[in-house]
Amino acid sequence: MKALPGGQFSVLLVDDDTRALELTRMLLLNAGIGTVLTLSDSRATLPFLEEHDVSLVILDLMMPHMNGVDLLPLIHHDYPHIPVIVETGAGEVDTAVKCMKSGAIDYLVKPVEANRLVNSVKNALNFDDLLHEVSSLKNYLLNDRLEHAEAFAEIKTTSRKMRSIFQYAEVVASSPQPVLITGETGVGKELFAHSIHEISGVKGEFVCVNVAGLDDAMFSDTLFGHKKGAFTGADQFREGLVSKAGMGTLFLDEIGDLNELSQVKLLRLLQEREYYPVGADTIKTSSARIVLATNIDLEARIREGRFRRDLYYRLCTHQIHIPALRERPEDIPLLLTTFIDVAARHFGKRRPTPAPELISALAGYPFPGNVRELHARVFDAMARCNEGMLTLENFPGILSSQPQRPAPVPPILSGESNGIYTIFGRLPTFREIEDYLIGEAMKVSGGSQAVAASMLGVTRQTISNRLKLISA
Ligand SMILES: Nc1ncnc2c1ncn2[C@@H]1O[C@H](COP(=O)(O)OP(=O)(O)OP(=O)(O)O)[C@@H](O)[C@H]1O
């Protein structure tokens, strides 16, 4: 949302009823809503938006010459970053609901009740303010130095929590002790295991094995291999994945499901570094770095008598817990734009702009399948989308009964944080902050001016002009 100098917002009211216009204007001014502009001829709206910085439009639906129903998609198309609230008579609520589907952020029934109007306007203004902070935050966090930032390149995040986890992962990566990675399904545990492998500098392969559903015989055979003739059908020697990992990394995924006998063998491998291939009577030793992951609460399993306490104590020397996506909704804009890019390349389509209300709705969705689910939903949405804008309509099932909750973002510009001083070393000018936000949005959007414009709540033209000035 584009705030005017001084942090104020400008609201444009479009209504042919000049008395209603004046009344609404006074209500908003009294509520402290910065600048309130009015237009009584709807035909002047698009040229007006071209000339002025407008943060929000309140549009009457019933107007002569050009009614609000026809005007709304034009505004949405040319100025996707500007939220629109529609006003309607009591008998036209169906039309208002249709308008919501085609991009209006809220609707008000006339005669509009003062509190309802002011709350609706404040909600709309806060939403985009939040997007500004999300994009600022990433740059702010980039100031937390990482020794091996490149090792985390695949893990897209703007979350402060995740940055702390990167730092912890850097510290434990070179330890000889095992690292246990916990977190719900799809949060990125395997990606972290790869990062740890890369940072640890071990000489050898990254070998991944999912141990869920393996009975003890299969576990032993898969990990430790077997001698030729060890059992019926073992007509060849099998190396086993521990040996294959050599001096590299052995990543054991889903260890919460491991059966009791295999737990004993794993404990021995972790403690003594020793194992027997199936059918062999000579012991072998392993030099592999061992990283393990589970999406199961191991302490609960211990209480149920299904997981060995001694094994758990051995595992949890270094524990990395990755928060669920719903606990870091500030990651959603970056993940969304990243996956849109990948999907656009995959489908050979032009990269659409995500609608502002889409990001808000995704931030309020619980994502039980975490980042993997977001990835799948974006691909599905991109398969459905044939327009320049990706909207909620392309994400069936996202608008559940769950009330929408905007992403909580650390207050970079507030006194609670010294972030702004960390970035600029002093109090910056408005111009410097704007240039900084544009640079950040261009990075987050992967170089797309349209996406950056949508995130920052300005027109694509504004971004393009400012980039020309910055590079001049
Ligand atoms: N922060 C992220 N940035 C980009 N992609 C991510 C991120 N987190 C997860 N992914 C992607 O989401 C998918 C799931 O990630 P991953 O397999 O690492 O999750 P997991 O926690 O190991 O899941 P499971 O417990 O089901 O094995 C992968 O395609 C991964 O690339």
The ligand as a Tripos MOL2 file, in Angstrom:
@<TRIPOS>MOLECULE
LIG
   31    33     1     0     0
SMALL
NO_CHARGES

@<TRIPOS>ATOM
      1 N1         11.8400  -23.2670    2.9060 N.pl3     1 LIG1
      2 C1         11.6610  -23.9460    1.7650 C.ar      1 LIG1
      3 N2         11.9590  -23.3670    0.5880 N.ar      1 LIG1
      4 C2         11.7420  -24.0070   -0.5840 C.ar      1 LIG1
      5 N3         11.2430  -25.2560   -0.6680 N.ar      1 LIG1
      6 C3         10.9540  -25.8870    0.4790 C.ar      1 LIG1
      7 C4         11.1540  -25.2810    1.7500 C.ar      1 LIG1
      8 N4         10.7680  -26.1500    2.6940 N.ar      1 LIG1
      9 C5         10.3500  -27.2560    2.0640 C.ar      1 LIG1
     10 N5         10.4580  -27.1090    0.7290 N.ar      1 LIG1
     11 C6         10.0510  -28.0750   -0.2990 C.3       1 LIG1
     12 O1          8.9510  -28.7840    0.2410 O.3       1 LIG1
     13 C7          9.0570  -30.1730   -0.0570 C.3       1 LIG1
     14 C8          9.1420  -30.9570    1.2440 C.3       1 LIG1
     15 O2         10.3990  -30.7130    1.8620 O.3       1 LIG1
     16 P1         11.1860  -31.8670    2.6510 P.3       1 LIG1
     17 O3         11.0860  -33.1760    1.9280 O.co2     1 LIG1
     18 O4         12.5510  -31.3690    2.9800 O.co2     1 LIG1
     19 O5         10.2450  -31.9100    3.9470 O.3       1 LIG1
     20 P2         10.3050  -32.9480    5.1510 P.3       1 LIG1
     21 O6         10.1150  -32.1430    6.3780 O.co2     1 LIG1
     22 O7         11.5630  -33.7780    5.0660 O.co2     1 LIG1
     23 O8          9.0100  -33.8260    4.8690 O.3       1 LIG1
     24 P3          8.6590  -35.3430    5.3860 P.3       1 LIG1
     25 O9          8.6010  -35.3100    6.8980 O.co2     1 LIG1
     26 O10         7.3060  -35.5950    4.7930 O.co2     1 LIG1
     27 O11         9.7550  -36.2310    4.8680 O.co2     1 LIG1
     28 C9         10.2820  -30.3310   -0.9270 C.3       1 LIG1
     29 O12         9.8800  -30.2550   -2.2870 O.3       1 LIG1
     30 C10        11.1350  -29.1310   -0.5620 C.3       1 LIG1
     31 O13        11.9840  -28.7670   -1.6120 O.3       1 LIG1
@<TRIPOS>BOND
     1     1     2 1
     2     2     3 ar
     3     2     7 ar
     4     3     4 ar
     5     4     5 ar
     6     5     6 ar
     7     6     7 ar
     8     6    10 ar
     9     7     8 ar
    10     8     9 ar
    11     9    10 ar
    12    10    11 1
    13    11    12 1
    14    11    30 1
    15    12    13 1
    16    13    14 1
    17    13    28 1
    18    14    15 1
    19    15    16 1
    20    16    17 2
    21    16    18 1
    22    16    19 1
    23    19    20 1
    24    20    21 2
    25    20    22 1
    26    20    23 1
    27    23    24 1
    28    24    25 2
    29    24    26 1
    30    24    27 1
    31    28    29 1
    32    28    30 1
    33    30    31 1
@<TRIPOS>SUBSTRUCTURE
     1 LIG1         1 GROUP 0 **** ****
